[in-house]
């Protein structure tokens, strides 16, 4: 009789929230998954403050809150186009999510995926010509890059593990991403590969979980969340693998970090003061402050025009 315990279901449950960056614990989420606009003036984020997960926009100082989506479905995460004019995001629920593109003010929405697959964590290529995302069947989601209309999809993953959260380097030559192999009991980690999918290598320590990578503006560093020291905190690693630095050390979860375009600050989500909210800190981890706006909010979502392929 085989008495070995299969850890795949456990890892699958842990990774469902990791795949979308949504907090795994049950709690109010005022704001999460922040992403700076390319000019550094705004932050797009996800919140369930009005019921389900929707996209919101605020100025980088936390003012001027605007709701971008208003649907019965869940939205997010979202990422900016390199020119700051559009956003790409997912809509739906596990295990069926689709990829949409919208103008930065929430208008002109269009769906770029047409099948019933589960699309996750979309991002723009550095040159703005392609959108990358994770898609496939658990536990072998693969990173794919397609044209802006969803055509010409190219698989970049090698099929060896479950890959998600692609992030192009500023010069477009490399992609950072998260990967795990629950069948082999391999914890999620941060990996790098060339933009064509070659040269795959692990960046974060293999003994600890790490997810949600984002590049520094100069391309020399990758910031991410990790459980390396027990709690989920924000870490910074040199892209050449030579250094790893812990930036936060709080009892609450510190997750989904991203650099400001000037490289001087990092935005992240944290539950250190109660409900999950957005914070910014200096790039060395000092002077963290909360940006969260009061509830309820805000300027209404614009009228939507949805174009489906």
N, C-alpha and C positions, 0 to 999 in steps of 0.2 A: 504493500500500500504506500503510495506516495504522500508523504506528510509535509512536503515543502510548501510553504506559504507563498502564493503568487502575489507579488507586490504591485503588479500592473494596475489593478483597480484603484489602489491607494494613490499611486503616482498620478493616475489619470484624474482623480478627483482634485488633487493638489494643483494639477496643471491647467485645469479648465479656466480658472480665474487668471492664472499666470499668462495664458495665451492671449487674453484681452486686456490684461493690466488692471482688472477690477479687483478690489480687496476681497480676499478669501473669507475673512471673518464677517459675521453679520453685524452691520452697523450703518448708521446714517452716513451717507456720502454727500456732503455739500458740494465738493468739487474734487476732481481727480483727473489724471492723465493730461497734465498741462503740456502745451507746445507753443513756444514763442513764434510769432510771425517773423519772417526774414528780416524785417526792418527793426525788430525788437520793440515795437510800439504796442503790440497786443498779444494776448494769450488766449488760445482756444482750449476748452476743457470740457469734461463730461460731468454731469451732476444728475442725481435723482431727486433734487429738491422739490420738483413739481410732480413726482410720482415715479415714472420710469426714467431710464437714462436718456438724456437729451444733450445736444451740443450747445454750449454757451461761449460767448466772447466777452472779454473785458480788456481794458487797458492794462499795461504792464504794472501799473501801480495799484491795481485792484478796483479802479473806478469804472464807470460806464458800462455796467453789465447789460448784455443783450442776449436774449435767447435766440438761437439760430434755427432750431428744429422744434416741431410740435406735432408728434405723431404718437400713435398707440404702441409703436415698436421701440426697441432699444437702439440707440445710436452710440457710436464710438468704439474705439478711439479714432481721433482725427489727426491728420498731418497736413501741413501747408505745402503748396506748390512753391518752387524756388523763387518765383516772382511775387509771391504773396497775394496773388489774385484769386486763388482757388483753394479749396480744401478737399481732401479725399477722406472718406470714412466708411465704416461698416454700419449696416442696419439689419436688424433681425434678432434672433435668439439662437442659442446653441440647440441643435447642431446645424442650423441653416441661417447663414448670414450672407448678405450681398454687399458689393462695393459700389459706392456712389461718389460722385464729384459734384460740388456746389461752388458757387461764387462765395467769396469771403464774407459777404453779408447775408448768406443763407438763401439767395435767390438762384434761379437757373439750375436747379438740381437735375442731375441725370444719372441713371444707373448704367454702369459699365460692365457688369457681369449678368448673364442671362440665365444660367442654369441654377439648379437647386443645391449646389455644393456649399460647403461651409468655408467662407472666405474670412481671413483674419488679418489684423494688424497691417493695413495698407500704408505705403509710403511712396513718395516721389523719388525718382532717380535725380541725381545731382544736376543733370542737364535739362530736366523737366520734360523729357520725351517719353518716359515710361513710368508706369506705376507698378510697384512690387507688392506682393501680398503672400500670405501663407494659405495653401489650399490642399485638400486631399482627405483621405480617410485615416482616422486615428488608428495606430500611432505613427503614421508616416506622412504627416503634413509636409508639403514641400514649398520652397520659396519659388515663386514664378514672377516674371516681369512681362507686362503686356503694354501695348500702345495705349494711348489715352482713351481710345474708343473701345478698348477691351480686346482688340484683334492682335494677332501674332504673339500669343503667349509663349514665352521661353522658360523652361524649367532650369533653375540655377542650382538647386540642391542636388546632392548625389544619391539621395534615396537611402542613406545609411541610418537616418534618425528622424525625429520629429522636429522640424525647423519652423521658426516663426520670428516676428519682430525684425524684419529687415530694416537696415538703416545705411544709406549710402554715405561714404566719406565725402567731405566737401569737394575734393577733386574728382570724384566719381570713379576712382580706381578700385575701391574696395567696398565690401558690404560687411557690416557687423550684424550679427543676428543671435538669437537664442536657440538652443538646441538641447534635446533630451532624448533618451532612449529608454522608455519605461520597461520594455521587454528585457533589457539587459540591466535594469535597475540603475540606470545612469541618471544622475541628477541634472537638472537644467544648468546650462553654462553659457558663457558668452564666447562666440566664435567669430573669426574673420575669414573672409574668402575674397578672391579677386572678383571683379565685377562680372566676369564671364562664368563664375562658379568654380573656378579652379583654385588650388592652393588653400584648401580648407585647413584651419588650425584653431585649436582652443586657446583663448586668451585668459579666461578666469581660472582659478584653482579648481581642479576636478573634484576635490573633496567637499565642496560647498555649492549650494544652489545659487545661481545668478541669472538674472533676466533683464529685459527692457534696456538694450544698449542705445546710446546716443553719442555722436561724435562732438568733439570740441571744434570750434571754427577753424583752427589751424590744422586739424587732422592728426594731431599728435597724441590725443587722449581719447579714451572712451569712458563715459560715465554710465553706471548701471546700479541696480539694486541687488543685494546679496545677503545671504544668511551666514556669511563667513564667521562672524563672531557671536552667533546665537540668535540675535534679533535681525529683522529685515532692515538694513541700513543702506545708505548711499555710498558707493565706492567709485574710485577713479583709477583707471589703469592706463599705463603708457601703451600705445598701440603696438610697440615693439615687444611688449611683454616683460619689460625690465622692472617695472614698479607697479605696486598696487597700494592705494591709499584709502583709508576709511575716512569719510567726510562727516558722517553723522553718528551720534551715539545717544539715542533717546529711547525711553521705554516703548513709545508708540512706533507703529510701522512707518518707515520712510521709504517711499517707492517712486517709481516711474520718473527718474530725473532727466533733465534736458538742459543743455547749455543755452544761455542767452547768446544772440548773434555776436555780441562784442566779446564774448569769452570771459566776462568778469563775474557773472552770476550763474547760478543753477536754480531752476525751478523744480519742484517735486511735490508729491502728495504726501501728507502725513496725518496720522491720527494721534499725535503727541498731546493735543489739547482737547481731545474729545472726538467729535465727528471728523471724518476725513476731509481735509481741506488743502488748499494750495499754499505753499510757502516758497520763498526765495531766500537764497543765502549766497554769500561770497563763494568764489570758486575754491577757497581753502576750507570751507565748511563753517566759517564764522558768520555772525550777525544774521542768523535765520529769523525771518519774520513772516507772519501770516498775511496772505492777501485776500482771504475769503470775504465775500460780500454778504451783507445781511440777507436773511430769508424772510419773506418772499422777495423775488425780484420782479421785474426788470423791464426793459424795453421789449415789446412784443416781437415774436418771430415774424419775418416778412411772409407775404403770400408766396406759396410754393408752386413752381411749375416743374413737374416731374417728366422727364423724357426717358423712356425706356428703349433699350436697343431692340 
